[in-house]
Amino acid sequence: MTRMESNRKQQNRADFVRAVLALCVLALLSALGGGGPSTIASLAAHLAEGAHVLAPTHPGWNGTPRPEWLDRIDQLARTYLHLLETRGLSDVTVIGSSIGGWIAAEMAALDTTGRIGGLVLIDATGIWVDDAPIPDFFALDARTGELLWKTNLGGTVASGPITFAVDGRQYVAVAGEGALYVFGLPE
């Protein structure tokens, strides 16, 4: 391949990326897992090179006030859909990670006006499907994918797990059906 052909290929690839980003008009990043807004700053900056990006801090997060009536994910999803409507935005790509993925999925399910044109979920947590509750909490070996252990919590797993250590022993905790379950991992 000549240098001119290589440059043409790179230009075509760059044109394609610009065209895809132009379609995104706006990327609503509700990707605020435990780390807060700083965890998505580099992704938002990268997307902003070719698209208009809105990266809100959820009300009640990172020291912001939260209205008393705003206490459920579907309410937050409706609030963000209203934001898109008031700004006259449509064909929006919504990107969400962690709890932001749950909010993004809820937005897509509630969108009756075609505001959302695309959805990207990254490690989404909390998504609820009425006909398919997830009662099992389990661990897989990261190297092989083999099931290490599984337990039925007797109800739906309500959050992503957290891990912590006490006196050198690792524990994992998860919320389910109004209770917090804590498991000591094998030493």
Rosetta blueprint (number, residue, H / E / L):
1 M L
2 T L
3 R H
4 M H
5 E H
6 S H
7 N H
8 R H
9 K H
10 Q H
11 Q H
12 N H
13 R H
14 A H
15 D H
16 F H
17 V H
18 R H
19 A H
20 V H
21 L H
22 A H
23 L H
24 C L
25 V L
26 L E
27 A E
28 L E
29 L E
30 S L
31 A L
32 L L
33 G L
34 G L
35 G L
36 G L
37 P H
38 S H
39 T H
40 I L
41 A H
42 S H
43 L H
44 A H
45 A H
46 H H
47 L H
48 A H
49 E L
50 G L
51 A L
52 H E
53 V E
54 L E
55 A L
56 P L
57 T L
58 H L
59 P L
60 G L
61 W L
62 N L
63 G L
64 T L
65 P L
66 R L
67 P L
68 E L
69 W L
70 L L
71 D L
72 R L
73 I H
74 D H
75 Q H
76 L H
77 A H
78 R H
79 T H
80 Y H
81 L H
82 H H
83 L H
84 L H
85 E H
86 T H
87 R L
88 G L
89 L L
90 S L
91 D L
92 V E
93 T E
94 V E
95 I E
96 G E
97 S E
98 S L
99 I H
100 G H
101 G H
102 W H
103 I H
104 A H
105 A H
106 E H
107 M H
108 A H
109 A H
110 L H
111 D L
112 T L
113 T L
114 G L
115 R L
116 I E
117 G E
118 G E
119 L E
120 V E
121 L E
122 I E
123 D L
124 A L
125 T L
126 G L
127 I L
128 W L
129 V L
130 D L
131 D L
132 A L
133 P L
134 I L
135 P L
136 D E
137 F E
138 F E
139 A E
140 L E
141 D L
142 A L
143 R L
144 T L
145 G L
146 E L
147 L E
148 L E
149 W E
150 K E
151 T E
152 N E
153 L L
154 G L
155 G L
156 T L
157 V E
158 A L
159 S L
160 G L
161 P L
162 I E
163 T E
164 F E
165 A E
166 V E
167 D L
168 G L
169 R E
170 Q E
171 Y E
172 V E
173 A E
174 V E
175 A E
176 G E
177 E L
178 G L
179 A E
180 L E
181 Y E
182 V E
183 F E
184 G E
185 L L
186 P L
187 E L
